[in-house]
Every structure is written in C-alpha cells, then in structure tokens.
Amino acid sequence: MIFTNWAQVSGPGGGTRLRAGIALLVMLGVLAWPGGIQAGGAAAETAVIVVAPVAPEVPVVTPAPLRAPDPAVFQLVTMTSDNGLTHSVSAGTAFFVDPDGTALTNSHVVYTAYTAPARYQLLAIVGDEFYGASVVCASTLTVPASTRPSAALLGRDIAEIRIVPSTFEFTRIRDPRAGVTYLAHRSELPRFASLPLGSTPSIGEAVWIVGYGESDTSAIADVQWTTAGTVSTVATAEDGTPVFGVESQNRPRPGNSGSPVLDDQGYVIGMYTWNVAQSATAGVAIASSALARACP
C-alpha cells in the first residue's frame, strides 16, 4: 500500500506482511498435514512444520474477484511517526462482527499498537473513509510481532478491536495507484455492515477467504479480493485453540492475516492466520468457536 500527500504510507513489515523466505516455526499437536505428517487421530509426538504469514509464491497473478467487495471486511494499518513523517509499520485485514464497530483480526496484526500505544496507532480504511481503531483485547504472543521471524506456537492469535472516529492530524490520504482519496471520518460512527459467526467447518467443505492481500506488483493497488479453498483438516492446537487447514490454489498473501473464512452461506467459520511454508497451497485458520469469545 502506498499513500502520498497527506500521509505517506510505505513499506511492508511486521507479522502481517513478511517477504518470501521469512518463516515461523509452528508447533502442531494433533494437526495432520499432507507431505509427511501423519494423518488422522492424535500424533504420537508433536510435529514441527514451517509456516510463513501469507507469503506469496512466484509468479503471482492477482485473481479476478469471485464476489463483489464485502463492506464488512476492511484494511487495518499500523501507523507510526518518525521525524514528522507518518508511515505504516504493517497492514492486515479485519472484519466487523457488530454494526457498532466491533471487529476481529489476528493479534499479530495489532500487537505493536496494543503493546506500545504511545508510539503506534491503528488506522482502519472502510469504504472511502478512514477511522481510528482501539484494541479491546489481544492474545498474548509468545514471540512479539516486532521480533519475527522466530519460533512461535500455533495457537490463539485473536484480537477484538473497536472502530472510533479518526483523531489523526491529517484529513485525507491518497493511493495514487488506485487513484482513490480516503477522507477522515471524525463525526459520529455509522452503523457498519457485519458478518455473523458460523459453526465449525467439515473436512471437504468449500470456503472463501476475503481480505486485502498484497498485490504482486507495486503498480497495482492492494484491493479486497476473494480466493476459494477447501477445508483439509480439523484439529486442536497445543493450547486448545480449535483450528483447521485450508487448501487453496491461489492462497492468501501478505496482508491477509485476519481475513474471515466464509462458508457458502456467508457465515464466518474461521479467521485465516498462517501459510504452511512447505506447501504452495496449504494454510491454517482459527475456527469460529474460538472467535465467539475473543476476550476470554
């Protein structure tokens, strides 16, 4: 994402946009994966696989949208200021679960803003306006997003946020690639479109992942896109978090952390969180039963 004029937003980073080749070690308990990890039942020992937060394969072709843009899904950017220049640290995806502005995303998307709010702020782009956002709660990460890549446990990685009117000093931002100007929303909040939570998916179920994955070229703006996939496994992580695997031929990429995984009725059955590095098609989502109580 590149913004110019009023707020310069540049450069990927953080846990949501890591370049190819940067990976996390994720410990899996009963989760079974193709390509060497035992399928079915509980694994005799804890298996180790390498995952990267939605790093793209090469070459990547930006897919045509499978559906119209979902107004309940939006882009969430972590901002900071250095030497008077406001810029981004990382970017991810979030989605509304209540019309009052309550939304969910991954903890690693907002963790720097959550742990160091005096230095980092969240900016939410919803439609043609931008807002601020506050963190209601966020899962504690074993390895802070700012120190990744490192070893981390596959498990609870959920944050609840609340959209608020913008308090940024600038009143507009512009993405020259898309030719779009976003205006600050400083007044009372509107009622937002929201997504209902569904039930635990079944193996073989068709799903859709909606989010703001990074474009394959800097000449194309990051836009909301949808990719289709299939549930490949349903399991429980070491810390008890329900998770499931997703196979997708055009899987999510940097910026898709926090994307809702939808069933064919439009219910949220999970939150896309990790890509499996040993595979070009496999990823992992946190199941909706864990999302129902984001703040335990």
Secondary structure, 3 states (H helix, E strand, C coil): CCEECCCCECCCCCCCCCCCCCCEEEEECCCCCCCCCCCCCCCCCCEEEEEECCCCCCCCCCCCCCCCCCCCEEEEEEEEEECCEEEEEEEEEEEECCCCCEEEECHHHHHHHHHCCCCCEEEEEECCEEEEEEEEEECCCCCCHHHCCCEEECCCCCEEEEEECCCCCCCEEEECCCCEEEEECCCCCCCCCCCCECCCCCCCCEEEEEECCCCCCCCCCCCCEEEEEEEEEEEECCCCCEEEEEECCCCCCCCCCCEEEECCCCCEEEEEEEEECCCCCEEEEEEHHHHCCCCC
